[in-house]
Amino acid sequence: MKTMKLKTKTLLSLLFLGLLFTACTDNESTEPVSQEEDLTEMVQSTEMDQISASLEDVIIEIYEDQESTEAKGIMNSRTAFDTCVTVSLDMEQNFRQLTVDFAEGGCIIRGHLYEGQIVITYERDPQAQNIFLGYVLNNFYFDNKHVMGNNSILKELSNDQGNPQFTHTVDLTVVWPNGMQASREGQIVREWIEGFDTGVFTDNVFEFTGYWNASFVNGGSYSYEIILPLRREVTCYHIVSGSIDVERTFFGGVLDYGEGACDNLATFTFTDGTEIDIVLN
């Protein structure tokens, strides 16, 4: 089996996708796209992973903060984020609208620059098993990239395994500062498998399943499906286990993150059996 070492230089996101694509056009031609164009798609794909996951983190945390506040009988909104993040609450009976404004010039949250506004809406029902969170992005930028979309997250208080679960329906378009554009759509399920009942952030563990598609302005498109749940431990920077199936015209393979070690190692196995070892920076 042919094996190579590959070091990535792109920023890592929740899902390190798009790193290994031998790109071809999506029409009937078998002419490959240029190396420069191929690299651009790799970077765009990993950055969209990062945007989607980071949005989900912020929206869920703000919602959970609000629910915790109201459960204590406090009706004004609050957030654990930096003071440059302002959360405004509008309410009518059970309806809630949380308007999240990032200060002029933006706010740095966990190393990323957020600008613009996120509007979150839902019907509050502390006894409900399912809560539907809708959100709208208004003039929203993530690390200087314009992000557009109206999406939703379904919170399940307890899934079949007795764990909290969030299903994120994603339909986002991203425009880079240089005018490049890409879109993704799909559904990501985040199951909170450890730490949800302790109140201690550092023992939280999540598993992710789901599928999504990414399309690029040159006509190229990729499909992704998590075939073994991705395990994320908050004390580890990298995904520690799980596998993703990646498909594109004339290309396919499986990205694998190992069997649980907290390290920066992964592998990609092409459909012909060729395996690439990846060192994730």
N, C-alpha and C positions, 0 to 999 in steps of 0.2 A: 504494500500500500504506500502510495506516495504521500509524504508528510512534509509540510513547510511550516515555518514560524512567521506569524504576522503580528506586528505591533500596531495598534490603532492609535490615532492621534486626536480623534474627534471626542467631544464631550460625551460622557456616558449618561444615559437616562435610565428610567425604570426598566425599560426593555431595550437591550442593545441590538437593534435591528438594522438591516440595511448595510451591514459592514462588508459583505462578501459577494456583491452581485457582479456577474459578468453580464453587462447590460446589452440588450438588443432592442431594436425598434419593435413596436407592438403591432406592426402591420405584417404583411407577408414576406417582406424582405428579410434576409438573413444577415445583412450588413450590420456589424456591431457599431454602437455609438462610440464616440471618441472617448479616450481615457479621461479627459477632463470632465466630460459630461457624466461619465460613470461615477467619478469621484464626487461630483456635485450631488448626485442622487443618494449616495451613501451618507453624506453629511446631512442632507435634508431629511432623510428617513430617521436617523438617530435623533435629530432635533425635534421632529414631530412627536417621537416617543416621549421625549422629555417634557414637551409642552403639555401633552395629554395627561401624563401622570402628575405633573406639578399642579395643573388646574384641579384635578380630582382631589389632591391632598388639601389644597387651600379651601375648596368649597366644603368638603366634609368637615374640616376642622372648624370653620366658621359656623356651620350648622350645629355641630356638636356643642360648641361654646354657647350658642344661643339657647339650645335646649337645656343645657346645664343651668344657665342663668335663670330661665323661666321656672325650672323645677324648684328653684330656691325662692320663688316668689318675687324675683326682680324682673321688671318688665323692660328696662332699657337694655340695649344691645352692648356687648363687650366682646373683645377679642384678645387672644394671647399674643397677637402679632405686635410688631413695633408700632409706636404711636403715630407714625406717618400713615398707617392704615386706618381709615375711618369707616365704621359700619353703622349705617342708619337703618332703623327699624320702622316699617309701616305695617300696621296691623288693623284688621277688621274682623271681629269675632275670631274664628280659627285661622283665617288667612294671614300669612306672614310674607313680607317682602323685605329682604335684606339687601341693601345697596352698599356694595363694597367699593370705596373710592381710594385709589392710591394717590398720594400727594403729588403735586406738580414736581416733575423731575423723577417721579417714580419711587418705589420702595424696594429695598433689598430684602428678600425673604429666602433664607437658606441658600444664599449665594447667587440668586437670580433676581433680575430687575423686572418688576411688575409696574406697568403704567396703565392708566385708563380706569375702567369700571367693570365690575361684575355684578349683575343683578340676579339674586337667587329668590325663587318663590316656592311656597309649599303650603299645604293645609296642615296645621298642627293638630295632632291627636296623640297624646302620650300613651294611649292604650292600643294604638294601631300596630299591626304586625308589619305593614308596609307603608313607607312614606315616599312620595314621588317629589323629587327636587328638580325643578326646571331652572335653567340658568341662561342668561343672555350676556354676550360680551359687547360692550360699548367702547369703541375706540380703544381697544385693548391691545397692549403690546407686551411681549415676553422676551426679554433680552434683545430689545430693539426690533423684534419681528412682529409684524401686524398679524393678529390672530382673529379670525372671524368665525362665528358659529352660534347657533342656538341649540343647546343639547340638554340632556337629562341624566340624572342619577337616581336609581331606585334603591332605597335602603330597606333591607329586610332585617327586622329586629332579631330574628332567629331563623336560620336555614334548617335543612334536614339534619344537619350535624349539631344543631344547637348554637351555631356561631353567628354573629352579625355579618351581614354581607351587603356589598354595594355593587350594583350593576350600572356601568357607565356606558351610555349610548353616545358614540362619538361621531361627529360630522363637522370637521374643522377644515378651514382653508388658511394657509399660512403664506404671507408675502414677506420675503426677505428685503433688507434695505437696498439691495442691488436690483430689485424688481423680479427676482426669481419667485416662482409660485408653485405650491404643491398642495394636495388635499389628501385627507384620509377619512375613512368611515368604517365603523365596526362596533363591536360590543366587547367590553372588558369587564370581567367579574372579579372583584376583590373580596376574598373571604378572610375575615379577621380570626385567625385560628388560635392565637395565644396572646394573653396579656390584656384582653378587653375588660376583664373583671378585676384588675389589680390596681388601677389608677397610676401605674408606673409606666412611663413612656418607653423606657429602655428594654422592656421585656416583650414588646409587641412583635408579633410575627404575622405576615400576610401570605396568602397564596393567590396567584392570579391565573385565570383561565380566560379563553375567549378567542376572537378572530378579528381581523381588520384588513382593509385594502388601502393601498397608497397609490396615488396617481401623480404624474409629473407633467410639466408643460410640454415636454418633447414627445408625449404620447405613451411613455413607458408606464407600466403598472405592475404592482406586486401584490400578492396575497399572503397573509400570515395566519397561522393557527397554532395556538399553544396545545401541544399534544401530550406533554407532561407538565403539571402545574408548576409555575414559577414561584419559588419560595424566596420571600424577602424578609430578612431579619433586620430590624432597625439599627442594631449595633454593627452591622456589616455594610460597607459601601456598595458591595456587589450583590447581584442575585446569586444565591448559593446552590441552587439546583433547578432543574426543569429543562424542557426542550420546546423549540418552536420550529414548525414546518414552514419553509419559505418557498414560494413558487413564482416564477415569471416565465414568459415565453422563452423557450430554449434554455431554461435554467431551473434548478431546484436543489433542495437539500435540507438538512436539519441542523439547527444551531442548538448546542447542548451546553448547559452550565455546570455539569458535574453532579456529584452525589451528596452535597451538603457542606463541603469545606468552604470556609470564608476566605476565598482567594480571588485573584484576578485572572483565572484561567478558564477558558472555554474552548470548545471545538466546533468546527463546521464540517459536516460530511456531505459531499456532493452525491447526487443520485448514482454516479458511476463508481462510488466507493472511495474516491479520493478524500482524504481527511486533512484539514488544516487546523493546527494548534494556534490558538489566539491568546495573546497576552494583553489584557485590558488595562489601559492606563487610567 
